[in-house]
């Protein structure tokens, strides 16, 4: 991987993390997580080996499913509370769905 592409990937990782941490709205948090997902894919598939491509494809599919669950959780939360704020997570169903989605994105033990 040439240095410019590596620099863009790493700066995109920092940008996505910063957007996710500083967001107050669910859509901005999701946007930051998606930037991180798309920035890490070239780094995973960097060695052009069939296993690396397979790993990148599996990573993308799992992260896409977790992102869908995160969007569903935020939509359900907006349905119950009427707000899209990250801090207004009071109903147990969206809270459980969000916890599951974040656990999948982080690769925690039952979801790895």
Biopython code that builds the backbone (N, CA, C, O; Angstrom):
import numpy as np
from Bio.PDB.StructureBuilder import StructureBuilder

atoms = [
    (1, "UNK", "N", (0.853, -1.169, 0.000)),
    (1, "UNK", "CA", (0.000, 0.000, 0.000)),
    (1, "UNK", "C", (0.903, 1.238, 0.000)),
    (1, "UNK", "O", (1.839, 1.338, 0.793)),
    (2, "UNK", "N", (0.609, 2.160, -0.889)),
    (2, "UNK", "CA", (1.459, 3.346, -0.965)),
    (2, "UNK", "C", (1.203, 4.263, 0.240)),
    (2, "UNK", "O", (0.150, 4.179, 0.873)),
    (3, "UNK", "N", (2.156, 5.124, 0.549)),
    (3, "UNK", "CA", (2.056, 5.945, 1.763)),
    (3, "UNK", "C", (0.849, 6.893, 1.770)),
    (3, "UNK", "O", (0.282, 7.160, 2.830)),
    (4, "UNK", "N", (0.454, 7.401, 0.600)),
    (4, "UNK", "CA", (-0.691, 8.311, 0.570)),
    (4, "UNK", "C", (-1.987, 7.579, 0.930)),
    (4, "UNK", "O", (-2.813, 8.110, 1.673)),
    (5, "UNK", "N", (-2.162, 6.379, 0.413)),
    (5, "UNK", "CA", (-3.368, 5.607, 0.721)),
    (5, "UNK", "C", (-3.394, 5.215, 2.190)),
    (5, "UNK", "O", (-4.446, 5.238, 2.828)),
    (6, "UNK", "N", (-2.238, 4.857, 2.720)),
    (6, "UNK", "CA", (-2.168, 4.502, 4.144)),
    (6, "UNK", "C", (-2.471, 5.713, 5.010)),
    (6, "UNK", "O", (-3.157, 5.588, 6.024)),
    (7, "UNK", "N", (-1.972, 6.880, 4.631)),
    (7, "UNK", "CA", (-2.246, 8.110, 5.373)),
    (7, "UNK", "C", (-3.724, 8.457, 5.341)),
    (7, "UNK", "O", (-4.288, 8.868, 6.355)),
    (8, "UNK", "N", (-4.354, 8.296, 4.190)),
    (8, "UNK", "CA", (-5.787, 8.576, 4.074)),
    (8, "UNK", "C", (-6.593, 7.603, 4.922)),
    (8, "UNK", "O", (-7.556, 8.010, 5.571)),
    (9, "UNK", "N", (-6.222, 6.332, 4.931)),
    (9, "UNK", "CA", (-6.938, 5.340, 5.734)),
    (9, "UNK", "C", (-6.812, 5.639, 7.226)),
    (9, "UNK", "O", (-7.801, 5.583, 7.957)),
    (10, "UNK", "N", (-5.617, 5.951, 7.670)),
    (10, "UNK", "CA", (-5.409, 6.214, 9.093)),
    (10, "UNK", "C", (-6.064, 7.519, 9.510)),
    (10, "UNK", "O", (-6.621, 7.600, 10.604)),
    (11, "UNK", "N", (-6.011, 8.543, 8.664)),
    (11, "UNK", "CA", (-6.688, 9.799, 9.005)),
    (11, "UNK", "C", (-8.208, 9.623, 8.985)),
    (11, "UNK", "O", (-8.914, 10.282, 9.749)),
    (12, "UNK", "N", (-8.716, 8.746, 8.124)),
    (12, "UNK", "CA", (-10.152, 8.454, 8.135)),
    (12, "UNK", "C", (-10.556, 7.727, 9.409)),
    (12, "UNK", "O", (-11.649, 7.951, 9.930)),
    (13, "UNK", "N", (-9.695, 6.867, 9.910)),
    (13, "UNK", "CA", (-9.969, 6.203, 11.186)),
    (13, "UNK", "C", (-10.066, 7.217, 12.319)),
    (13, "UNK", "O", (-10.970, 7.137, 13.151)),
    (14, "UNK", "N", (-9.139, 8.170, 12.351)),
    (14, "UNK", "CA", (-9.189, 9.205, 13.380)),
    (14, "UNK", "C", (-10.418, 10.092, 13.213)),
    (14, "UNK", "O", (-11.044, 10.471, 14.203)),
    (15, "UNK", "N", (-10.769, 10.425, 11.979)),
    (15, "UNK", "CA", (-11.948, 11.249, 11.721)),
    (15, "UNK", "C", (-13.224, 10.544, 12.163)),
    (15, "UNK", "O", (-14.070, 11.150, 12.820)),
    (16, "UNK", "N", (-13.369, 9.275, 11.808)),
    (16, "UNK", "CA", (-14.560, 8.518, 12.188)),
    (16, "UNK", "C", (-14.685, 8.371, 13.692)),
    (16, "UNK", "O", (-15.783, 8.479, 14.237)),
    (17, "UNK", "N", (-13.574, 8.125, 14.366)),
    (17, "UNK", "CA", (-13.600, 8.013, 15.822)),
    (17, "UNK", "C", (-13.976, 9.337, 16.470)),
    (17, "UNK", "O", (-14.752, 9.367, 17.425)),
    (18, "UNK", "N", (-13.432, 10.423, 15.955)),
    (18, "UNK", "CA", (-13.754, 11.745, 16.498)),
    (18, "UNK", "C", (-15.221, 12.084, 16.286)),
    (18, "UNK", "O", (-15.863, 12.612, 17.193)),
    (19, "UNK", "N", (-15.759, 11.795, 15.124)),
    (19, "UNK", "CA", (-17.172, 12.059, 14.854)),
    (19, "UNK", "C", (-18.061, 11.229, 15.776)),
    (19, "UNK", "O", (-19.049, 11.734, 16.308)),
    (20, "UNK", "N", (-17.715, 9.969, 15.964)),
    (20, "UNK", "CA", (-18.527, 9.098, 16.812)),
    (20, "UNK", "C", (-18.505, 9.555, 18.263)),
    (20, "UNK", "O", (-19.545, 9.576, 18.920)),
    (21, "UNK", "N", (-17.349, 9.915, 18.763)),
    (21, "UNK", "CA", (-17.237, 10.324, 20.165)),
    (21, "UNK", "C", (-17.933, 11.649, 20.422)),
    (21, "UNK", "O", (-18.537, 11.826, 21.480)),
    (22, "UNK", "N", (-17.866, 12.574, 19.492)),
    (22, "UNK", "CA", (-18.400, 13.920, 19.726)),
    (22, "UNK", "C", (-19.845, 14.111, 19.283)),
    (22, "UNK", "O", (-20.358, 15.228, 19.352)),
    (23, "UNK", "N", (-20.512, 13.063, 18.832)),
    (23, "UNK", "CA", (-21.862, 13.234, 18.300)),
    (23, "UNK", "C", (-22.916, 13.221, 19.408)),
    (23, "UNK", "O", (-22.778, 12.533, 20.419)),
    (24, "UNK", "N", (-23.964, 14.000, 19.184)),
    (24, "UNK", "CA", (-25.127, 14.017, 20.061)),
    (24, "UNK", "C", (-26.352, 13.434, 19.377)),
    (24, "UNK", "O", (-27.394, 13.253, 20.008)),
    (25, "UNK", "N", (-26.233, 13.148, 18.118)),
    (25, "UNK", "CA", (-27.338, 12.645, 17.307)),
    (25, "UNK", "C", (-26.981, 11.244, 16.825)),
    (25, "UNK", "O", (-25.822, 10.964, 16.518)),
    (26, "UNK", "N", (-27.979, 10.365, 16.759)),
    (26, "UNK", "CA", (-27.721, 8.982, 16.385)),
    (26, "UNK", "C", (-27.181, 8.846, 14.966)),
    (26, "UNK", "O", (-26.358, 7.971, 14.700)),
    (27, "UNK", "N", (-27.629, 9.687, 14.066)),
    (27, "UNK", "CA", (-27.160, 9.573, 12.681)),
    (27, "UNK", "C", (-25.685, 9.952, 12.550)),
    (27, "UNK", "O", (-24.965, 9.369, 11.739)),
    (28, "UNK", "N", (-25.238, 10.913, 13.332)),
    (28, "UNK", "CA", (-23.817, 11.276, 13.288)),
    (28, "UNK", "C", (-22.954, 10.185, 13.914)),
    (28, "UNK", "O", (-21.851, 9.916, 13.438)),
    (29, "UNK", "N", (-23.448, 9.559, 14.974)),
    (29, "UNK", "CA", (-22.713, 8.439, 15.572)),
    (29, "UNK", "C", (-22.605, 7.290, 14.573)),
    (29, "UNK", "O", (-21.547, 6.672, 14.444)),
    (30, "UNK", "N", (-23.684, 7.007, 13.875)),
    (30, "UNK", "CA", (-23.674, 5.957, 12.862)),
    (30, "UNK", "C", (-22.725, 6.308, 11.717)),
    (30, "UNK", "O", (-22.012, 5.444, 11.208)),
    (31, "UNK", "N", (-22.721, 7.571, 11.319)),
    (31, "UNK", "CA", (-21.823, 8.010, 10.243)),
    (31, "UNK", "C", (-20.361, 7.802, 10.628)),
    (31, "UNK", "O", (-19.563, 7.327, 9.821)),
    (32, "UNK", "N", (-20.017, 8.157, 11.857)),
    (32, "UNK", "CA", (-18.645, 7.946, 12.312)),
    (32, "UNK", "C", (-18.267, 6.481, 12.347)),
    (32, "UNK", "O", (-17.147, 6.122, 11.986)),
    (33, "UNK", "N", (-19.191, 5.623, 12.780)),
    (33, "UNK", "CA", (-18.915, 4.187, 12.796)),
    (33, "UNK", "C", (-18.743, 3.635, 11.388)),
    (33, "UNK", "O", (-17.909, 2.759, 11.162)),
    (34, "UNK", "N", (-19.519, 4.137, 10.450)),
    (34, "UNK", "CA", (-19.384, 3.672, 9.068)),
    (34, "UNK", "C", (-18.091, 4.153, 8.432)),
    (34, "UNK", "O", (-17.493, 3.429, 7.635)),
    (35, "UNK", "N", (-17.651, 5.349, 8.763)),
    (35, "UNK", "CA", (-16.354, 5.824, 8.267)),
    (35, "UNK", "C", (-15.247, 4.916, 8.782)),
    (35, "UNK", "O", (-14.324, 4.572, 8.044)),
    (36, "UNK", "N", (-15.342, 4.527, 10.053)),
    (36, "UNK", "CA", (-14.343, 3.607, 10.601)),
    (36, "UNK", "C", (-14.372, 2.259, 9.890)),
    (36, "UNK", "O", (-13.323, 1.691, 9.586)),
    (37, "UNK", "N", (-15.564, 1.749, 9.626)),
    (37, "UNK", "CA", (-15.675, 0.456, 8.947)),
    (37, "UNK", "C", (-15.059, 0.519, 7.555)),
    (37, "UNK", "O", (-14.306, -0.374, 7.167)),
    (38, "UNK", "N", (-15.372, 1.558, 6.810)),
    (38, "UNK", "CA", (-14.847, 1.669, 5.451)),
    (38, "UNK", "C", (-13.361, 1.989, 5.417)),
    (38, "UNK", "O", (-12.684, 1.675, 4.438)),
    (39, "UNK", "N", (-12.836, 2.617, 6.488)),
    (39, "UNK", "CA", (-11.415, 2.944, 6.510)),
    (39, "UNK", "C", (-10.567, 1.734, 6.880)),
    (39, "UNK", "O", (-9.409, 1.650, 6.473)),
    (40, "UNK", "N", (-11.119, 0.802, 7.638)),
    (40, "UNK", "CA", (-10.321, -0.345, 8.068)),
    (40, "UNK", "C", (-10.300, -1.452, 7.018)),
    (40, "UNK", "O", (-9.393, -2.285, 7.025)),
    (41, "UNK", "N", (-11.270, -1.477, 6.124)),
    (41, "UNK", "CA", (-11.331, -2.547, 5.118)),
    (41, "UNK", "C", (-10.088, -2.630, 4.228)),
    (41, "UNK", "O", (-9.602, -3.738, 4.004)),
    (42, "UNK", "N", (-9.547, -1.528, 3.709)),
    (42, "UNK", "CA", (-8.312, -1.663, 2.908)),
    (42, "UNK", "C", (-7.125, -2.146, 3.725)),
    (42, "UNK", "O", (-6.238, -2.820, 3.201)),
    (43, "UNK", "N", (-7.108, -1.802, 5.007)),
    (43, "UNK", "CA", (-6.005, -2.258, 5.843)),
    (43, "UNK", "C", (-6.099, -3.759, 6.122)),
    (43, "UNK", "O", (-5.075, -4.429, 6.254)),
    (44, "UNK", "N", (-7.327, -4.290, 6.213)),
    (44, "UNK", "CA", (-7.502, -5.728, 6.422)),
    (44, "UNK", "C", (-7.111, -6.496, 5.166)),
    (44, "UNK", "O", (-6.434, -7.521, 5.243)),
    (45, "UNK", "N", (-7.535, -6.000, 4.019)),
    (45, "UNK", "CA", (-7.280, -6.729, 2.767)),
    (45, "UNK", "C", (-5.968, -6.313, 2.100)),
    (45, "UNK", "O", (-5.763, -6.598, 0.920)),
    (46, "UNK", "N", (-5.087, -5.651, 2.829)),
    (46, "UNK", "CA", (-3.823, -5.184, 2.268)),
    (46, "UNK", "C", (-2.967, -6.319, 1.699)),
    (46, "UNK", "O", (-2.527, -6.212, 0.554)),
    (47, "UNK", "N", (-2.711, -7.394, 2.440)),
    (47, "UNK", "CA", (-1.999, -8.495, 1.771)),
    (47, "UNK", "C", (-2.967, -9.193, 0.814)),
    (47, "UNK", "O", (-3.971, -9.761, 1.244)),
    (48, "UNK", "N", (-2.666, -9.147, -0.459)),
    (48, "UNK", "CA", (-3.596, -9.687, -1.459)),
    (48, "UNK", "C", (-3.546, -11.214, -1.450)),
    (48, "UNK", "O", (-2.959, -11.862, -2.316)),
    (49, "UNK", "N", (-4.182, -11.732, -0.442)),
    (49, "UNK", "CA", (-4.267, -13.173, -0.247)),
    (49, "UNK", "C", (-5.748, -13.520, -0.136)),
    (49, "UNK", "O", (-6.516, -12.727, 0.408)),
    (50, "UNK", "N", (-6.172, -14.680, -0.635)),
    (50, "UNK", "CA", (-7.603, -15.020, -0.557)),
    (50, "UNK", "C", (-8.167, -14.998, 0.860)),
    (50, "UNK", "O", (-9.331, -14.644, 1.052)),
    (51, "UNK", "N", (-7.371, -15.365, 1.846)),
    (51, "UNK", "CA", (-7.869, -15.326, 3.225)),
    (51, "UNK", "C", (-8.069, -13.897, 3.707)),
    (51, "UNK", "O", (-8.998, -13.633, 4.471)),
    (52, "UNK", "N", (-7.232, -12.984, 3.283)),
    (52, "UNK", "CA", (-7.393, -11.581, 3.669)),
    (52, "UNK", "C", (-8.652, -10.997, 3.046)),
    (52, "UNK", "O", (-9.377, -10.249, 3.702)),
    (53, "UNK", "N", (-8.918, -11.329, 1.797)),
    (53, "UNK", "CA", (-10.131, -10.862, 1.128)),
    (53, "UNK", "C", (-11.359, -11.466, 1.791)),
    (53, "UNK", "O", (-12.368, -10.785, 1.977)),
    (54, "UNK", "N", (-11.277, -12.738, 2.148)),
    (54, "UNK", "CA", (-12.386, -13.393, 2.839)),
    (54, "UNK", "C", (-12.635, -12.756, 4.204)),
    (54, "UNK", "O", (-13.783, -12.537, 4.591)),
    (55, "UNK", "N", (-11.560, -12.458, 4.930)),
    (55, "UNK", "CA", (-11.699, -11.819, 6.242)),
    (55, "UNK", "C", (-12.320, -10.430, 6.110)),
    (55, "UNK", "O", (-13.168, -10.052, 6.918)),
    (56, "UNK", "N", (-11.907, -9.677, 5.105)),
    (56, "UNK", "CA", (-12.467, -8.340, 4.893)),
    (56, "UNK", "C", (-13.945, -8.418, 4.532)),
    (56, "UNK", "O", (-14.737, -7.592, 4.985)),
    (57, "UNK", "N", (-14.323, -9.395, 3.726)),
    (57, "UNK", "CA", (-15.730, -9.563, 3.342)),
    (57, "UNK", "C", (-16.578, -9.942, 4.553)),
    (57, "UNK", "O", (-17.662, -9.392, 4.751)),
    (58, "UNK", "N", (-16.090, -10.873, 5.357)),
    (58, "UNK", "CA", (-16.820, -11.261, 6.561)),
    (58, "UNK", "C", (-16.936, -10.097, 7.542)),
    (58, "UNK", "O", (-17.992, -9.883, 8.137)),
    (59, "UNK", "N", (-15.850, -9.348, 7.708)),
    (59, "UNK", "CA", (-15.871, -8.183, 8.588)),
    (59, "UNK", "C", (-16.900, -7.174, 8.102)),
    (59, "UNK", "O", (-17.653, -6.621, 8.903)),
    (60, "UNK", "N", (-16.937, -6.932, 6.807)),
    (60, "UNK", "CA", (-17.890, -5.968, 6.265)),
    (60, "UNK", "C", (-19.329, -6.423, 6.491)),
    (60, "UNK", "O", (-20.175, -5.617, 6.880)),
    (61, "UNK", "N", (-19.617, -7.689, 6.255)),
    (61, "UNK", "CA", (-20.985, -8.186, 6.420)),
    (61, "UNK", "C", (-21.444, -8.118, 7.876)),
    (61, "UNK", "O", (-22.581, -7.735, 8.150)),
    (62, "UNK", "N", (-20.575, -8.484, 8.800)),
    (62, "UNK", "CA", (-20.933, -8.425, 10.222)),
    (62, "UNK", "C", (-21.122, -6.981, 10.666)),
    (62, "UNK", "O", (-22.054, -6.679, 11.411)),
    (63, "UNK", "N", (-20.251, -6.091, 10.220)),
    (63, "UNK", "CA", (-20.378, -4.685, 10.595)),
    (63, "UNK", "C", (-21.611, -4.042, 9.961)),
    (63, "UNK", "O", (-22.231, -3.168, 10.567)),
    (64, "UNK", "N", (-21.967, -4.459, 8.764)),
    (64, "UNK", "CA", (-23.181, -3.939, 8.131)),
    (64, "UNK", "C", (-24.427, -4.391, 8.889)),
    (64, "UNK", "O", (-25.369, -3.615, 9.055)),
    (65, "UNK", "N", (-24.436, -5.635, 9.347)),
    (65, "UNK", "CA", (-25.566, -6.120, 10.148)),
    (65, "UNK", "C", (-25.649, -5.377, 11.475)),
    (65, "UNK", "O", (-26.743, -5.039, 11.926)),
    (66, "UNK", "N", (-24.509, -5.118, 12.105)),
    (66, "UNK", "CA", (-24.504, -4.372, 13.359)),
    (66, "UNK", "C", (-24.944, -2.925, 13.138)),
    (66, "UNK", "O", (-25.629, -2.354, 13.987)),
    (67, "UNK", "N", (-24.566, -2.333, 12.023)),
    (67, "UNK", "CA", (-25.005, -0.967, 11.718)),
    (67, "UNK", "C", (-26.506, -0.912, 11.484)),
    (67, "UNK", "O", (-27.166, 0.044, 11.891)),
    (68, "UNK", "N", (-27.043, -1.923, 10.837)),
    (68, "UNK", "CA", (-28.486, -1.990, 10.637)),
    (68, "UNK", "C", (-29.205, -2.102, 11.967)),
    (68, "UNK", "O", (-30.229, -1.453, 12.183)),
    (69, "UNK", "N", (-28.676, -2.918, 12.854)),
    (69, "UNK", "CA", (-29.269, -3.057, 14.186)),
    (69, "UNK", "C", (-29.160, -1.755, 14.966)),
    (69, "UNK", "O", (-30.078, -1.411, 15.710)),
    (70, "UNK", "N", (-28.066, -1.027, 14.813)),
    (70, "UNK", "CA", (-27.909, 0.263, 15.475)),
    (70, "UNK", "C", (-28.922, 1.275, 14.951)),
    (70, "UNK", "O", (-29.519, 2.014, 15.735)),
    (71, "UNK", "N", (-29.121, 1.317, 13.645)),
    (71, "UNK", "CA", (-30.121, 2.231, 13.077)),
    (71, "UNK", "C", (-31.533, 1.842, 13.514)),
    (71, "UNK", "O", (-32.357, 2.715, 13.788)),
    (72, "UNK", "N", (-31.817, 0.548, 13.581)),
    (72, "UNK", "CA", (-33.122, 0.098, 14.053)),
    (72, "UNK", "C", (-33.327, 0.480, 15.514)),
    (72, "UNK", "O", (-34.422, 0.882, 15.907)),
    (73, "UNK", "N", (-32.271, 0.352, 16.318)),
    (73, "UNK", "CA", (-32.352, 0.739, 17.725)),
    (73, "UNK", "C", (-32.620, 2.230, 17.879)),
    (73, "UNK", "O", (-33.444, 2.632, 18.700)),
    (74, "UNK", "N", (-31.933, 3.045, 17.099)),
    (74, "UNK", "CA", (-32.150, 4.490, 17.207)),
    (74, "UNK", "C", (-33.532, 4.889, 16.704)),
    (74, "UNK", "O", (-34.150, 5.803, 17.251)),
    (75, "UNK", "N", (-34.019, 4.220, 15.675)),
    (75, "UNK", "CA", (-35.374, 4.491, 15.187)),
    (75, "UNK", "C", (-36.419, 4.077, 16.222)),
    (75, "UNK", "O", (-37.391, 4.798, 16.447)),
    (76, "UNK", "N", (-36.224, 2.933, 16.842)),
    (76, "UNK", "CA", (-37.134, 2.490, 17.893)),
    (76, "UNK", "C", (-37.089, 3.431, 19.086)),
    (76, "UNK", "O", (-38.124, 3.715, 19.690)),
    (77, "UNK", "N", (-35.911, 3.914, 19.429)),
    (77, "UNK", "CA", (-35.787, 4.880, 20.511)),
    (77, "UNK", "C", (-36.510, 6.179, 20.171)),
    (77, "UNK", "O", (-37.168, 6.767, 21.029)),
    (78, "UNK", "N", (-36.392, 6.626, 18.929)),
    (78, "UNK", "CA", (-37.105, 7.835, 18.509)),
    (78, "UNK", "C", (-38.618, 7.614, 18.527)),
    (78, "UNK", "O", (-39.377, 8.540, 18.811)),
    (79, "UNK", "N", (-39.054, 6.406, 18.227)),
    (79, "UNK", "CA", (-40.479, 6.090, 18.280)),
    (79, "UNK", "C", (-41.005, 6.164, 19.714)),
    (79, "UNK", "O", (-42.085, 6.703, 19.955)),
    (80, "UNK", "N", (-40.240, 5.622, 20.664)),
    (80, "UNK", "CA", (-40.688, 5.601, 22.053)),
    (80, "UNK", "C", (-40.529, 6.946, 22.759)),
    (80, "UNK", "O", (-41.409, 7.347, 23.521)),
    (81, "UNK", "N", (-39.417, 7.650, 22.518)),
    (81, "UNK", "CA", (-39.160, 8.895, 23.249)),
    (81, "UNK", "C", (-39.481, 10.148, 22.458)),
    (81, "UNK", "O", (-39.712, 11.203, 23.049)),
    (82, "UNK", "N", (-39.501, 10.060, 21.137)),
    (82, "UNK", "CA", (-39.762, 11.230, 20.312)),
    (82, "UNK", "C", (-38.524, 12.073, 20.062)),
    (82, "UNK", "O", (-38.633, 13.160, 19.494)),
    (83, "UNK", "N", (-37.338, 11.601, 20.473)),
    (83, "UNK", "CA", (-36.110, 12.363, 20.293)),
    (83, "UNK", "C", (-35.030, 11.474, 19.706)),
    (83, "UNK", "O", (-35.029, 10.259, 19.900)),
    (84, "UNK", "N", (-34.100, 12.106, 18.977)),
    (84, "UNK", "CA", (-32.992, 11.384, 18.353)),
    (84, "UNK", "C", (-31.692, 11.570, 19.116)),
    (84, "UNK", "O", (-30.627, 11.224, 18.604)),
    (85, "UNK", "N", (-31.751, 12.108, 20.328)),
    (85, "UNK", "CA", (-30.543, 12.335, 21.118)),
    (85, "UNK", "C", (-29.946, 11.024, 21.590)),
    (85, "UNK", "O", (-30.665, 10.059, 21.848)),
    (86, "UNK", "N", (-28.638, 10.996, 21.699)),
    (86, "UNK", "CA", (-27.945, 9.829, 22.198)),
    (86, "UNK", "C", (-28.215, 9.649, 23.695)),
    (86, "UNK", "O", (-28.248, 8.524, 24.195)),
    (87, "UNK", "N", (-28.404, 10.749, 24.394)),
    (87, "UNK", "CA", (-28.576, 10.690, 25.844)),
    (87, "UNK", "C", (-29.979, 10.288, 26.280)),
    (87, "UNK", "O", (-30.178, 9.999, 27.460)),
    (88, "UNK", "N", (-30.950, 10.256, 25.391)),
    (88, "UNK", "CA", (-32.333, 9.929, 25.737)),
    (88, "UNK", "C", (-32.637, 8.458, 25.481)),
    (88, "UNK", "O", (-33.562, 8.139, 24.734)),
    (89, "UNK", "N", (-31.882, 7.576, 26.082)),
    (89, "UNK", "CA", (-32.079, 6.145, 25.907)),
    (89, "UNK", "C", (-32.693, 5.597, 27.194)),
    (89, "UNK", "O", (-31.985, 5.081, 28.059)),
    (90, "UNK", "N", (-34.025, 5.714, 27.312)),
    (90, "UNK", "CA", (-34.684, 5.350, 28.556)),
    (90, "UNK", "C", (-35.509, 4.075, 28.461)),
    (90, "UNK", "O", (-35.719, 3.414, 29.478)),
    (91, "UNK", "N", (-35.974, 3.715, 27.298)),
    (91, "UNK", "CA", (-36.803, 2.524, 27.140)),
    (91, "UNK", "C", (-35.906, 1.286, 27.063)),
    (91, "UNK", "O", (-34.839, 1.345, 26.453)),
    (92, "UNK", "N", (-36.321, 0.154, 27.675)),
    (92, "UNK", "CA", (-35.423, -1.012, 27.713)),
    (92, "UNK", "C", (-35.205, -1.707, 26.367)),
    (92, "UNK", "O", (-34.134, -2.275, 26.151)),
    (93, "UNK", "N", (-36.170, -1.682, 25.466)),
    (93, "UNK", "CA", (-36.001, -2.376, 24.184)),
    (93, "UNK", "C", (-34.927, -1.717, 23.324)),
    (93, "UNK", "O", (-34.026, -2.414, 22.859)),
    (94, "UNK", "N", (-34.983, -0.395, 23.090)),
    (94, "UNK", "CA", (-33.885, 0.206, 22.317)),
    (94, "UNK", "C", (-32.542, 0.106, 23.035)),
    (94, "UNK", "O", (-31.499, 0.002, 22.388)),
    (95, "UNK", "N", (-32.562, 0.136, 24.350)),
    (95, "UNK", "CA", (-31.315, 0.007, 25.105)),
    (95, "UNK", "C", (-30.691, -1.367, 24.887)),
    (95, "UNK", "O", (-29.478, -1.471, 24.705)),
    (96, "UNK", "N", (-31.492, -2.408, 24.903)),
    (96, "UNK", "CA", (-30.993, -3.763, 24.653)),
    (96, "UNK", "C", (-30.488, -3.916, 23.224)),
    (96, "UNK", "O", (-29.440, -4.517, 22.990)),
    (97, "UNK", "N", (-31.246, -3.363, 22.260)),
    (97, "UNK", "CA", (-30.815, -3.442, 20.860)),
    (97, "UNK", "C", (-29.519, -2.677, 20.628)),
    (97, "UNK", "O", (-28.642, -3.136, 19.895)),
    (98, "UNK", "N", (-29.402, -1.510, 21.252)),
    (98, "UNK", "CA", (-28.179, -0.720, 21.100)),
    (98, "UNK", "C", (-26.997, -1.429, 21.739)),
    (98, "UNK", "O", (-25.904, -1.445, 21.174)),
    (99, "UNK", "N", (-27.203, -2.011, 22.901)),
    (99, "UNK", "CA", (-26.124, -2.743, 23.556)),
    (99, "UNK", "C", (-25.669, -3.924, 22.699)),
    (99, "UNK", "O", (-24.473, -4.198, 22.597)),
    (100, "UNK", "N", (-26.613, -4.613, 22.094)),
    (100, "UNK", "CA", (-26.273, -5.724, 21.212)),
    (100, "UNK", "C", (-25.494, -5.235, 19.991)),
    (100, "UNK", "O", (-24.494, -5.843, 19.609)),
    (101, "UNK", "N", (-25.947, -4.142, 19.378)),
    (101, "UNK", "CA", (-25.271, -3.609, 18.188)),
    (101, "UNK", "C", (-23.852, -3.153, 18.507)),
    (101, "UNK", "O", (-22.926, -3.437, 17.746)),
    (102, "UNK", "N", (-23.672, -2.460, 19.608)),
    (102, "UNK", "CA", (-22.329, -2.003, 19.983)),
    (102, "UNK", "C", (-21.445, -3.186, 20.350)),
    (102, "UNK", "O", (-20.248, -3.179, 20.063)),
    (103, "UNK", "N", (-22.028, -4.205, 20.983)),
    (103, "UNK", "CA", (-21.247, -5.402, 21.316)),
    (103, "UNK", "C", (-20.774, -6.125, 20.057)),
    (103, "UNK", "O", (-19.652, -6.629, 20.009)),
    (104, "UNK", "N", (-21.628, -6.174, 19.048)),
    (104, "UNK", "CA", (-21.222, -6.791, 17.784)),
    (104, "UNK", "C", (-20.130, -5.956, 17.125)),
    (104, "UNK", "O", (-19.151, -6.507, 16.622)),
    (105, "UNK", "N", (-20.284, -4.646, 17.123)),
    (105, "UNK", "CA", (-19.279, -3.785, 16.496)),
    (105, "UNK", "C", (-17.934, -3.879, 17.209)),
    (105, "UNK", "O", (-16.883, -3.800, 16.573)),
    (106, "UNK", "N", (-17.968, -4.049, 18.534)),
    (106, "UNK", "CA", (-16.718, -4.168, 19.290)),
    (106, "UNK", "C", (-16.156, -5.584, 19.282)),
    (106, "UNK", "O", (-14.982, -5.784, 19.592)),
    (107, "UNK", "N", (-16.977, -6.566, 18.932)),
    (107, "UNK", "CA", (-16.533, -7.951, 18.930)),
    (107, "UNK", "C", (-16.430, -8.530, 20.318)),
    (107, "UNK", "O", (-15.518, -9.310, 20.594)),
    (108, "UNK", "N", (-17.347, -8.167, 21.205)),
    (108, "UNK", "CA", (-17.315, -8.695, 22.568)),
    (108, "UNK", "C", (-17.646, -10.178, 22.566)),
    (108, "UNK", "O", (-18.099, -10.718, 21.556)),
    (109, "UNK", "N", (-17.424, -10.824, 23.677)),
    (109, "UNK", "CA", (-17.338, -12.275, 23.762)),
    (109, "UNK", "C", (-18.485, -13.067, 23.123)),
    (109, "UNK", "O", (-18.186, -13.906, 22.273)),
    (110, "UNK", "N", (-19.748, -12.881, 23.448)),
    (110, "UNK", "CA", (-20.693, -13.766, 22.761)),
    (110, "UNK", "C", (-20.888, -13.415, 21.287)),
    (110, "UNK", "O", (-21.467, -14.205, 20.542)),
    (111, "UNK", "N", (-20.424, -12.264, 20.860)),
    (111, "UNK", "CA", (-20.668, -11.806, 19.492)),
    (111, "UNK", "C", (-19.420, -11.859, 18.608)),
    (111, "UNK", "O", (-19.467, -11.408, 17.464)),
    (112, "UNK", "N", (-18.323, -12.390, 19.105)),
    (112, "UNK", "CA", (-17.089, -12.425, 18.309)),
    (112, "UNK", "C", (-17.142, -13.550, 17.310)),
    (112, "UNK", "O", (-16.195, -13.743, 16.547)),
]
sb = StructureBuilder()
sb.init_structure("model")
sb.init_model(0)
sb.init_chain("A")
sb.init_seg("    ")
for serial, (resi, resn, name, xyz) in enumerate(atoms, 1):
    if name == "N":
        sb.init_residue(resn, " ", resi, " ")
    sb.init_atom(name, np.array(xyz, "f"), 0.0, 1.0, " ", f" {name:<3s}", serial, name[0])
structure = sb.get_structure()
